[in-house]
Amino acid sequence: MKNRPIVEISRLFLFCLALSLPSCSPVDTESRETWSLTLVTSGGLAGITRELEIDSNGQATVIDDGSGQPVSGELPDELQSEVAAYVLDAGTSKPNPPAGCADCFAYSLEIRRQDGVYLYTLTDLDLDGSGISPLVMLLNDLQARLLSGEFSH
């Protein structure tokens, strides 16, 4: 019975130690903000129309009106993170009214987030001053890369 206080103190110490350890539970993926976007690019001298859709899971699909066939793929983590950063910041951008331009590209961007839907309609003439130019340029690059098969499943 002499060792009983030592056993009790040891149990108390182990209990306190267990409380101080970081949790080993799975990462909470539900707290990550979900979003999706659609970018329609049209116009130019050739009169193209392309539609790109991306979601917060990195799934991307582009349809070029020339082929009419959807091309899908999954974005690498670093590109997914880059797009997400722009998407989550997009609500702070001030959209400009679209300027008229006969042979410019027109961009219609819809961003759907948990806090609302953000719509932007721009052309090459007003894109630079819109605050979302980096996102649109990145998305146009991703369209071309998807169409080339770079991210195909």
C-alpha positions as CSV (number, residue, x, y, z in Angstrom):
1,M,0.0,0.0,0.0
2,K,3.0,2.2,0.3
3,N,3.2,2.6,-3.6
4,R,-0.5,3.6,-4.0
5,P,0.3,7.4,-3.9
6,I,3.0,6.9,-6.5
7,V,0.5,5.0,-8.7
8,E,-2.1,7.7,-8.3
9,I,0.4,10.5,-9.1
10,S,1.6,8.6,-12.2
11,R,-1.9,8.2,-13.5
12,L,-2.6,11.9,-12.9
13,F,0.6,12.8,-14.7
14,L,-0.2,10.5,-17.7
15,F,-3.8,11.9,-17.8
16,C,-2.4,15.5,-17.9
17,L,0.1,14.6,-20.5
18,A,-2.5,13.1,-22.7
19,L,-4.6,16.3,-22.5
20,S,-1.7,18.4,-23.6
21,L,-0.9,16.3,-26.7
22,P,-2.2,17.5,-30.1
23,S,-5.2,15.8,-31.3
24,C,-4.7,12.8,-33.6
25,S,-8.1,13.2,-35.2
26,P,-8.4,13.5,-39.0
27,V,-8.1,16.9,-40.6
28,D,-11.4,18.8,-40.8
29,T,-11.9,19.3,-44.5
30,E,-15.4,20.6,-44.0
31,S,-14.2,23.9,-42.7
32,R,-12.4,24.7,-46.0
33,E,-14.5,27.2,-48.0
34,T,-16.0,25.7,-51.1
35,W,-16.4,27.6,-54.3
36,S,-16.8,27.2,-58.1
37,L,-16.4,29.4,-61.0
38,T,-17.3,29.7,-64.7
39,L,-15.3,31.8,-67.2
40,V,-16.7,32.3,-70.7
41,T,-14.1,33.8,-73.0
42,S,-15.4,34.9,-76.4
43,G,-14.5,37.0,-79.4
44,G,-11.1,37.9,-80.9
45,L,-10.5,38.0,-84.6
46,A,-11.3,34.3,-84.9
47,G,-14.6,34.6,-82.9
48,I,-13.9,31.8,-80.4
49,T,-16.0,30.8,-77.4
50,R,-14.6,28.8,-74.6
51,E,-16.2,27.9,-71.3
52,L,-14.1,26.9,-68.3
53,E,-15.5,25.5,-65.0
54,I,-13.4,24.9,-61.9
55,D,-14.4,23.9,-58.4
56,S,-12.6,24.1,-55.0
57,N,-11.7,20.4,-55.4
58,G,-9.5,21.2,-58.4
59,Q,-11.8,19.6,-60.9
60,A,-11.7,21.6,-64.2
61,T,-13.6,21.3,-67.5
62,V,-13.3,23.4,-70.6
63,I,-15.4,23.3,-73.7
64,D,-14.2,24.9,-76.9
65,D,-16.9,25.7,-79.3
66,G,-14.7,24.5,-82.2
67,S,-14.8,20.9,-81.0
68,G,-17.8,21.0,-78.7
69,Q,-16.3,18.3,-76.6
70,P,-15.6,18.8,-72.9
71,V,-12.0,18.3,-71.8
72,S,-11.7,17.6,-68.0
73,G,-8.8,17.3,-65.7
74,E,-7.7,17.8,-62.1
75,L,-5.5,20.8,-61.3
76,P,-2.2,20.2,-59.4
77,D,-2.3,21.3,-55.8
78,E,-0.2,24.4,-56.4
79,L,-2.4,25.7,-59.2
80,Q,-5.5,24.8,-57.2
81,S,-4.2,26.9,-54.3
82,E,-3.3,29.8,-56.6
83,V,-6.8,29.9,-58.2
84,A,-8.4,29.6,-54.7
85,A,-6.5,32.5,-53.4
86,Y,-7.7,34.7,-56.3
87,V,-11.3,33.4,-56.0
88,L,-11.5,34.1,-52.2
89,D,-10.2,37.6,-52.8
90,A,-12.4,38.4,-55.8
91,G,-15.2,39.9,-53.8
92,T,-13.0,42.9,-53.1
93,S,-12.5,43.7,-56.8
94,K,-14.6,46.5,-58.3
95,P,-15.9,45.4,-61.7
96,N,-15.9,48.0,-64.5
97,P,-18.6,48.4,-67.0
98,P,-17.6,46.6,-70.2
99,A,-16.0,48.7,-72.9
100,G,-16.9,48.2,-76.5
101,C,-14.2,46.6,-78.7
102,A,-14.9,44.9,-82.0
103,D,-12.1,42.4,-82.1
104,C,-11.2,42.2,-78.3
105,F,-11.9,39.2,-76.2
106,A,-14.9,39.4,-73.8
107,Y,-14.8,37.7,-70.4
108,S,-17.8,36.7,-68.4
109,L,-16.7,35.4,-65.0
110,E,-19.1,34.0,-62.4
111,I,-17.6,33.1,-59.0
112,R,-19.9,31.2,-56.6
113,R,-18.8,31.2,-53.0
114,Q,-20.5,30.5,-49.7
115,D,-20.9,34.2,-49.1
116,G,-22.5,35.0,-52.5
117,V,-22.2,35.1,-56.3
118,Y,-19.8,37.5,-57.9
119,L,-20.3,38.4,-61.6
120,Y,-17.8,40.2,-63.8
121,T,-18.2,41.1,-67.5
122,L,-15.1,42.6,-69.0
123,T,-13.2,43.0,-72.3
124,D,-9.5,43.3,-73.1
125,L,-9.9,47.1,-72.8
126,D,-11.0,47.2,-69.2
127,L,-9.6,44.0,-67.8
128,D,-6.4,45.6,-66.5
129,G,-8.1,48.0,-64.2
130,S,-10.7,45.5,-62.9
131,G,-8.7,44.0,-60.0
132,I,-9.4,40.4,-61.3
133,S,-7.0,40.5,-64.3
134,P,-4.5,38.1,-62.6
135,L,-7.3,35.6,-62.1
136,V,-8.7,35.9,-65.7
137,M,-5.2,35.6,-67.1
138,L,-4.5,32.5,-65.0
139,L,-7.8,30.9,-66.0
140,N,-7.1,31.6,-69.7
141,D,-3.8,29.9,-69.3
142,L,-5.5,26.9,-67.6
143,Q,-8.0,26.7,-70.5
144,A,-5.2,26.3,-73.0
145,R,-3.4,23.8,-70.8
146,L,-6.6,21.7,-70.3
147,L,-7.3,21.7,-74.0
148,S,-3.7,20.5,-74.7
149,G,-4.4,17.5,-72.4
150,E,-1.9,18.6,-69.7
151,F,-4.3,17.8,-66.8
152,S,-6.3,15.0,-68.3
153,H,-7.4,12.2,-66.0
